[in-house]
Amino acid sequence: MTTVSKTRRLAGTAMLAAVSTVLSFLAFPVPLMPSFIKLDFAELPALIAAFAYGPISGVAVCLVKNLVSLMKTSSGGIGTLCNFLLGVAFVVPAGIIYLKKRTRGGALIGALAGTLFMALLSLPFNYFIVYPMYTAFMPMEAILGMYQALNPKVQTLWDALLWFNAPFTLVKGLCSVAVAFLIYKPLSPFLKGSGK
């Protein structure tokens, strides 16, 4: 196993945080989802950091990206807080499991565990914290109306979260996992200083 110096770990984490920040500005709307839900790949660099340097580096990437995104928030920081906590839920299990089993299989198990944990955590977090805070900006009836325009069967916030938000979060995580598996191995020597 390659030992990574503190300087390289710090520099690599900072570089990945910068990439993550740029990717967060490239969010785009998703068909069949309310307009306020957007897809980006900003957690991808955090996942790579968790694999290369450990879960703390993954969390640091999430933190830096979200601190920068506070400057462009239109929700009083609610979305930013949600994004940070779900990002942490994604990268910490992935990083911990990969630390214990440094194989391709270990990385896959860790990344899938992180994806599932993030999707599951999105349910109580959105229900009890995020959406109640959003009602300071928009009535719950209006929020549910945006979901009902897509699926008239949505009657409650739980319906909306189960049919829209949790599946979206799961797919978003799986997309990051797929891309990470394509690019991590070629990037690994550069990130860890074991190649030119």
N, C-alpha and C positions, 0 to 999 in steps of 0.2 A: 504494500500500500504506500502511495506517495505521501510524504509529509509536506504539508503546505505551510510556508512561512507566514507569520502574522502580517507582514507587509503585503504579501501577495493576496492573502485572504481579504485584507482591508481594501486593497486596490480593486480586486475582482468584485467584491461586494458592491463597492461604489460604482463600478462600471455597469454592473447588472441593474443597480438601482436607477441609473440614468436611462438605460434602455427601457426598463419597466415604466418609467415616467413618460417617456416619449410614446410608448405603446398605449398608455392610458389616455392620451390625447387623440388616439386614432379609433376611438369607440364608434360603433355604427349600429343603427337600429336593426332589429331582427324582425322578419316577417312573422305574423301571427302572435306578436307580443305587444303589450302596451308600449306606447312611444317612449316612456321614461325608462324602460329597460333596454340597455344597450350592451352589445358584446364587444369585448376587447381581449387582448392576449397579454395584459399587463402582469398576470400572475406567472406567466411562463418563465421570465428571468428569475423570479423568486424561487420557483421550483428548481431551476438549474443551480441557483446559489445554494439551496438546501442540499442538493446532491453533491456539489463540489466542495462546499465548505462547512456544511452542517446546518441544522435547523435554525440556529440563531442568525446566521447570515440570511437565510430565507426570510425570517421575520424582519430583519433590518431593511431588506429590499422593499417589503410591503410597507414598512413604516415611512421610509423616505418618499416613496411614490405617493402615498396618501397625504403626507404633509404638504407636498408640492401641489397636489390636487385640491387642497383646501382653498387655494387662491382662485380657483375657477368654479367653486361649488355654488349651486343655486338652491340648495336644500338645507342651508344652515349647518352643513357638516354631517348631516344624518347619513347620507349615502356614503360619505367618506368613511365614517365610523364602521358602517356595515361592511364596506369593501375591505377595510383593514382586518376586521375580526374574521371574516370568511376566508381571506387570504391566509391568515395565520392558521386557521383550521385546516387549510389545504396543505401548506408546506411543512408544518411541524410533524404530523404523522409520517409524511413521505421522508423527511430528513432523518427522523429517529429510526425508522425501520431500515432505511438504507445504511445508516451507521452500523447497525447490528448485522446486516447481511449485504455486503458489498458485491452483489452480483446483479446481472441484468434482471433476473427474477426478483431479487430483493427490491430493486428500484421499481419494478412494475407493481409488486404488491404494495409497496409504500405509497406510490403515486395513486393507485386505485383506492387504497384506504383513505388517503387524504381527500380524494374527490368525493367519496361517499360520505365521509364525515362532514365535509363542507356543505354538501347538499342537505344532509339531515339537520345540521345546525341552523341552516337558513330558515327552517320552519319556525322553531320557537323564537329565534332572534328577530325575524321579521314580524311575527305575530305580536310578541310582547313588548318589543322596543321600537323597531324602525317605523312600522306603519302607524302606531299610536303617535309617534313624534311627527310623522308626516302630516297628521291631521291638523297640526298648527298652521300648515300652509294650504291644505286642501281638505274639504270634508270627506269623511270615509265614503259617503254615498257617491261622490264624484270619482274617487279612486276605484271603487267597485264598478262604477259605470264604465270605466275604461276596459275592465276585464269583461264585463257583460256584453260590450260591443263586439267582442271576439267570440265569446261563448255565453249565450243567454242563460245557461244552466248555473252559472256562478251566482250563488246567493249570499255567501259569507266570505270573510277574509280567508278562512281556512281553505275554502274551495279554490280561491284564487292562488293561494300559495302552493297547494297540492297539485293543481293542474297546470300552473304556469311557472312560478318561481323556482320550485325545487327541481323540476325537470330541466329548466334552463340552466340552473347552477350546475347540475350534474353534467350536462352536455358541454358547458363551458370548461369545466375541469377536464373532461375527457379529451377535448380538443387540445388543451395545453399539454396533457400527458402524451398525446400522439406526436405533437411537434417536438417535445422534449426528447422523445425516443429517437427521433430522426437526427437531431442536431447535437445531443449531449456528447456522444462518443467522439465526434470530430473536434468539438470544442474543449474537451477535457484536458488534453495536453497543454493547451494555451492557458486555461484557467488555473491549472495546478503547477505550471512551470516545468512540465516534464517533456516539453517539445519545443521546437523552434516556432 
